């Protein structure tokens, strides 16, 4: 496809991403990065697997955004994970045709874009991979023993698993994580090179005029909220069990907004616990801010989590939050300064933390104020956007084709973006 004259000098990014399910943190990040780079004057080609969540950006940015459905991944995020030569060559041809100056691969489920990353590298495109979830634990497969059990095995299955994941980092120019815990997990379990790693946290974009928070009389029940995917990893069952314990002492209600594969199980558990009349189930909505406004406390007792847009959004509105001590959640709440931390899978501890907040309105207000200050200072979208722009500018200028170097360098110098220190 020939480029319009106005676009010929702009650096060109390929954004490789997959959206097989409902909107979530991955989709929020992909939209943020896309609009950040388009606003900075870049051209972007989206290699899209699954649903197109970028229609609003296409209307806004027009010819500088190309969305190309490639469907390299299926609905279960399979289809690109194996290093099949034909598949790699197919991806290499795509990158040769697209000719981006850099490619960003938005990764979940460890490394689903293995063949595509290899194809991009073979096409000479500088690669940036970003991990938005905690690494999967390595499979515990017992090694065979040899010489009648006298010699231990080599653990070849485990080594192959590590190598297949590690190879994507070896082919990348930079690896971006959304929390220090995610980075530590990949560097520890899969031996990712520390020299390539960088942490750029999630941004939180607060609406210009959020609904006012002071809304109800003090005699009404406290509302505890959850906004997100209904999956066993999120620990919503633990929240239900904790509510069953604390309702003996306090008048409370639950507001649960979301959908997911375990919704029916959670509804059944709520009935078994006698909570049916205390819970309002709300279908997912694009505009979540009014949902947060109805809540007094937000709780996320996850069993596995890298970071959480739900917690960031709630914090940015001054809501007190309770999270579990897993993944990057303690980082979000400043190790307890901007939120309450409880151990995972512990309904009694969660109930105790919620009771302490329910019974102390002043503490709820103080915790919410610290949460708001933390979220807006550390997750400011302008700062996070500049960090991504600076990183990609560095990658492009190091790996740019010689004939493009002068014009791209001139374009980047003419940008009014100020350099920003990338968070390590």
C-alpha positions in Angstrom: 0.0 0.0 0.0 1.5 3.4 -1.0 1.8 5.9 1.7 0.3 9.4 1.6 3.0 12.1 1.2 2.3 13.5 4.6 3.2 10.2 6.2 6.4 9.3 4.4 8.7 10.9 7.0 7.0 9.6 10.1 8.5 6.6 12.0 6.4 3.5 11.5 5.4 1.2 14.4 3.9 -2.3 14.0 1.7 -3.1 17.0 1.1 -6.8 17.3 -1.8 -7.6 19.7 -4.6 -10.1 20.3 -8.1 -9.5 21.8 -10.0 -12.8 21.9 -12.2 -12.0 24.9 -13.9 -9.1 26.7 -12.3 -5.8 27.4 -9.6 -5.9 30.1 -6.2 -4.7 31.1 -4.6 -5.9 27.9 -7.0 -3.9 25.8 -6.7 -0.8 27.9 -2.9 -0.9 27.5 -3.1 -1.5 23.7 -5.4 1.4 23.2 -3.2 3.7 25.3 0.0 2.8 23.5 -1.7 3.1 20.1 -3.1 6.6 20.8 0.2 7.7 22.5 2.3 6.9 19.4 -0.3 8.3 16.9 -0.6 11.5 18.9 3.3 11.8 18.8 3.1 11.7 15.0 4.0 8.1 14.3 2.3 5.9 11.8 1.0 2.6 13.3 0.0 -0.6 11.6 -1.9 -3.0 13.9 -1.4 -6.7 13.3 -4.7 -7.7 14.8 -5.8 -11.0 16.2 -9.4 -11.2 17.4 -11.8 -8.2 18.0 -11.0 -4.8 16.6 -11.0 -2.5 19.6 -9.5 0.4 17.7 -12.4 1.8 15.7 -12.5 5.1 17.6 -8.8 5.6 17.0 -9.3 4.8 13.3 -11.9 7.5 13.0 -9.7 10.0 14.8 -6.3 9.4 13.2 -7.4 8.4 9.7 -4.7 7.4 7.2 -1.9 7.2 9.8 -3.5 4.1 11.3 -3.8 0.9 9.4 -5.6 -2.1 11.0 -4.8 -5.4 9.4 -6.5 -8.6 10.6 -3.9 -11.3 10.6 -5.4 -13.8 13.1 -2.1 -15.3 14.0 -3.6 -16.3 17.3 -7.0 -18.1 17.9 -9.5 -17.6 20.7 -7.3 -19.6 23.1 -4.1 -17.6 22.2 -2.7 -20.5 20.3 -1.5 -20.7 16.7 1.8 -18.7 16.9 3.5 -20.4 19.8 5.5 -23.0 18.0 8.6 -22.3 16.0 7.4 -23.9 12.8 9.6 -22.8 9.8 6.7 -22.2 7.4 4.9 -20.1 10.0 8.0 -18.0 10.8 8.6 -17.4 7.0 5.0 -16.3 6.6 5.5 -13.8 9.4 8.8 -12.7 8.0 7.1 -11.9 4.7 4.4 -9.9 6.5 7.0 -7.7 8.2 9.0 -7.3 4.9 5.8 -6.1 3.3 4.8 -3.8 6.2 8.3 -2.4 6.6 7.9 -0.9 10.1 10.8 0.8 11.9 10.0 -1.1 15.1 7.4 -3.7 16.3 5.8 -4.0 19.7 4.4 -7.4 20.7 1.8 -7.2 23.5 2.2 -10.5 25.3 0.0 -12.4 27.7 0.1 -16.1 28.6 3.9 -16.1 28.6 4.9 -15.8 24.9 2.1 -16.5 22.4 3.8 -14.6 19.6 6.9 -16.7 19.3 6.8 -17.3 15.5 5.9 -13.7 14.8 8.7 -12.3 16.9 11.2 -14.6 15.1 9.8 -13.5 11.8 10.1 -9.9 12.7 13.7 -10.4 13.8 14.6 -12.2 10.6 13.0 -9.3 8.6 15.4 -7.0 10.4 12.7 -5.2 12.4 13.8 -4.1 15.9 11.5 -5.9 18.4 10.1 -4.7 21.7 8.1 -7.3 23.7 6.0 -6.3 26.7 4.7 -8.7 29.3 1.4 -7.7 31.0 0.9 -10.9 33.1 3.0 -12.9 35.6 4.9 -15.7 34.1 3.4 -19.1 34.2 5.1 -21.4 36.7 7.3 -23.9 35.1 5.8 -27.4 34.8 6.8 -29.8 37.5 7.7 -32.8 35.4 10.0 -35.4 37.1 13.1 -36.1 35.1 13.9 -39.7 34.2 16.8 -41.3 36.0 19.5 -43.4 34.3 21.7 -46.4 35.1 19.1 -48.1 37.2 18.2 -44.9 39.0 21.8 -44.0 40.0 22.1 -40.9 37.8 19.7 -38.0 37.7 18.1 -37.0 34.4 18.9 -33.8 32.5 15.4 -32.2 32.9 15.2 -31.8 29.1 11.5 -31.0 29.1 11.9 -28.2 31.6 15.0 -26.9 29.7 13.1 -26.9 26.4 10.2 -24.9 28.0 12.6 -22.3 29.4 14.5 -22.1 26.0 11.4 -21.5 23.9 10.3 -18.7 26.2 13.8 -17.2 26.6 14.4 -17.1 22.9 11.8 -14.3 22.4 13.8 -12.1 24.8 17.1 -12.9 23.1 15.5 -11.7 19.8 14.1 -8.5 21.3 15.9 -5.1 21.6 14.0 -4.3 24.9 11.6 -6.1 27.2 9.0 -4.0 29.0 7.2 -5.1 32.1 4.3 -3.5 33.9 5.6 -4.2 37.4 8.8 -5.1 39.1 7.4 -8.5 40.2 6.6 -9.4 36.6 10.2 -8.6 35.6 11.6 -10.6 38.5 9.5 -13.6 37.6 10.7 -13.7 33.9 14.3 -13.0 34.8 14.3 -15.7 37.5 12.2 -18.4 35.9 13.1 -17.9 32.2 16.5 -16.2 32.5 15.5 -13.1 30.6 18.5 -10.8 30.2 18.5 -8.1 32.8 20.2 -5.7 30.5 17.1 -5.6 28.2 14.5 -5.2 30.9 12.6 -2.1 31.9 9.5 -1.4 34.0 7.0 1.0 32.7 3.8 0.8 34.9 0.3 1.1 33.7 -1.2 4.5 33.2 -4.6 5.6 34.6 -6.6 8.0 32.6 -9.2 9.8 34.8 -12.2 11.3 33.2 -12.2 15.1 33.1 -15.3 15.4 35.3 -15.7 12.2 37.4 -18.8 11.9 39.4 -18.6 13.3 42.9 -17.7 10.7 45.5 -19.7 12.0 48.5 -23.1 10.6 47.8 -24.9 8.6 50.5 -26.1 9.1 54.0 -24.0 7.4 56.6 -26.8 5.1 57.7 -27.0 3.2 54.4 -25.0 -0.1 54.0 -21.4 0.1 53.0 -20.9 -1.0 49.4 -17.9 -3.1 48.6 -17.1 -3.3 44.9 -15.4 -5.5 42.4 -15.0 -4.5 38.7 -13.4 -7.0 36.4 -13.2 -10.4 34.9 -15.0 -13.2 36.8 -12.2 -15.8 36.8 -11.0 -18.1 39.6 -7.6 -16.2 39.6 -9.3 -13.0 40.7 -10.4 -14.5 44.1 -14.0 -13.2 43.9 -15.0 -16.4 45.8 -12.8 -15.3 48.6 -14.6 -11.9 48.7 -17.9 -13.7 48.9 -16.7 -15.8 51.8 -15.3 -12.8 53.6 -18.6 -11.0 53.1 -20.4 -13.9 54.7 -18.2 -13.5 57.8 -18.4 -9.8 58.2 -22.1 -9.3 57.6 -22.7 -10.6 61.1 -21.2 -7.4 62.4 -22.0 -4.8 59.7 -24.6 -3.9 57.1 -22.9 -4.4 53.8 -23.7 -4.9 50.2 -21.6 -6.2 47.3 -21.5 -4.7 43.8 -19.9 -7.0 41.3 -19.4 -5.7 37.8 -18.1 -8.0 35.1 -18.3 -11.2 33.2 -16.2 -14.3 32.8 -16.2 -18.1 32.8 -16.8 -18.5 36.6 -19.9 -16.2 36.9 -22.3 -19.1 37.3 -20.1 -20.7 39.9 -19.9 -17.4 41.9 -23.7 -16.9 41.7 -24.2 -20.5 43.0 -21.6 -19.9 45.8 -23.4 -16.6 46.8 -26.6 -18.6 47.1 -25.0 -21.2 49.3 -23.6 -18.5 51.6 -27.0 -16.8 51.9 -25.7 -13.6 50.1 -28.1 -13.5 47.2 -30.1 -10.5 48.5 -26.9 -8.6 49.3 -25.2 -8.8 45.9 -25.9 -6.7 42.8 -24.5 -8.3 39.7 -23.8 -5.8 36.9 -22.9 -6.6 33.3 -19.6 -5.1 32.1 -19.7 -1.5 30.8 -17.3 0.7 28.8 -17.8 3.6 31.3 -16.8 2.1 34.6 -16.5 5.4 36.5 -20.1 5.6 37.8 -19.7 2.0 39.1 -16.7 3.0 41.2 -18.6 6.0 42.4 -21.3 3.9 43.9 -18.7 2.0 46.0 -17.2 2.8 49.4 -14.4 0.2 49.2 -12.9 -1.7 46.3 -11.5 -5.2 46.9 -9.3 -7.4 44.8 -8.2 -10.6 46.6 -6.4 -12.1 43.5 -4.6 -15.4 43.6 -2.4 -14.2 40.6 -1.9 -10.7 39.3 0.7 -8.6 37.6 -0.9 -5.2 38.0 -4.5 -4.1 38.0 -6.3 -1.3 36.2 -9.3 -1.8 38.4 -7.2 -0.9 41.5 -5.5 2.0 39.7 -8.9 3.4 38.6 -10.4 3.1 42.0 -7.3 4.7 43.7 -7.4 7.6 41.2 -10.9 8.4 42.4 -9.9 8.3 46.1 -11.4 5.0 46.9 -9.8 2.9 49.7 -8.7 -0.5 48.3 -7.9 -3.9 49.7 -5.6 -6.2 47.7 -3.9 -9.5 48.2 -0.1 -10.0 48.5 0.5 -11.4 45.0 2.4 -10.2 42.0 2.5 -6.4 41.5 -0.5 -5.5 43.7 1.7 -4.5 46.7 3.6 -2.2 44.3 0.4 -0.4 43.3 -0.6 0.4 46.9 3.0 1.5 47.8 3.5 -1.6 50.0 0.6 -0.8 52.2 0.8 3.0 52.4 -2.0 3.6 49.8 -4.0 0.5 50.4 -4.5 -2.5 52.6 -2.7 -5.8 51.8 -3.9 -9.2 52.9 -2.7 -12.7 52.3 -4.2 -14.5 49.3 -6.9 -17.2 49.8 -7.6 -16.0 53.3 -11.2 -15.0 53.7 -10.8 -14.3 57.5 -8.0 -11.9 56.9 -9.9 -10.2 54.1 -13.0 -9.9 56.4 -10.9 -8.4 59.2 -9.4 -5.8 56.9 -12.8 -4.8 55.5 -14.3 -4.6 59.0 -11.5 -2.2 60.1 -12.3 0.1 57.1 -16.1 -0.2 57.5 -15.9 0.8 61.1 -13.7 3.8 60.6 -14.9 6.4 58.1 -12.0 8.7 58.8 -9.5 6.0 58.0 -11.4 5.2 54.7 -11.1 8.9 53.7 -7.4 9.1 54.7 -6.5 5.9 52.9 -8.5 7.0 49.8 -6.6 10.4 49.7 -3.2 8.6 49.9 -4.4 6.2 47.2 -5.4 9.1 44.9 -2.1 10.9 45.3 -0.1 7.8 44.6 -2.1 6.8 41.5 -2.1 10.2 39.9 1.6 10.8 40.7 3.1 7.4 39.7 0.7 6.5 36.9 0.1 9.8 35.2 -0.6 9.1 31.5 1.5 11.9 30.2 4.6 10.6 32.1 3.9 7.0 31.1 3.3 8.0 27.5 6.6 9.9 27.3 8.4 6.9 28.8 7.1 4.7 26.0 7.9 7.3 23.3 11.4 7.7 24.5 12.0 4.0 24.7 10.7 3.4 21.1 12.6 6.4 19.8 15.8 4.8 21.2 15.0 1.4 19.7 14.2 2.9 16.3 17.3 5.1 16.1 19.5 2.1 17.0 18.0 -0.3 14.5 16.8 2.0 11.7 17.7 1.3 8.1 20.5 3.6 7.1 18.6 5.4 4.4 15.9 6.2 6.9 18.1 7.3 9.7 18.5 10.9 8.8 14.8 11.6 8.1 13.6 9.8 11.2 16.1 11.4 13.5 15.1 14.8 12.1 11.4 14.0 12.7 12.1 12.9 16.3 14.1 16.0 17.0 11.3 18.2 15.8 8.8 16.5 18.2 7.9 18.7 21.1 8.0 15.7 23.5 10.4 16.2 26.4 12.6 13.3 27.4 11.6 11.3 30.4 13.5 9.1 32.7 12.3 5.5 32.2 11.5 3.7 35.4 13.8 0.7 36.0 
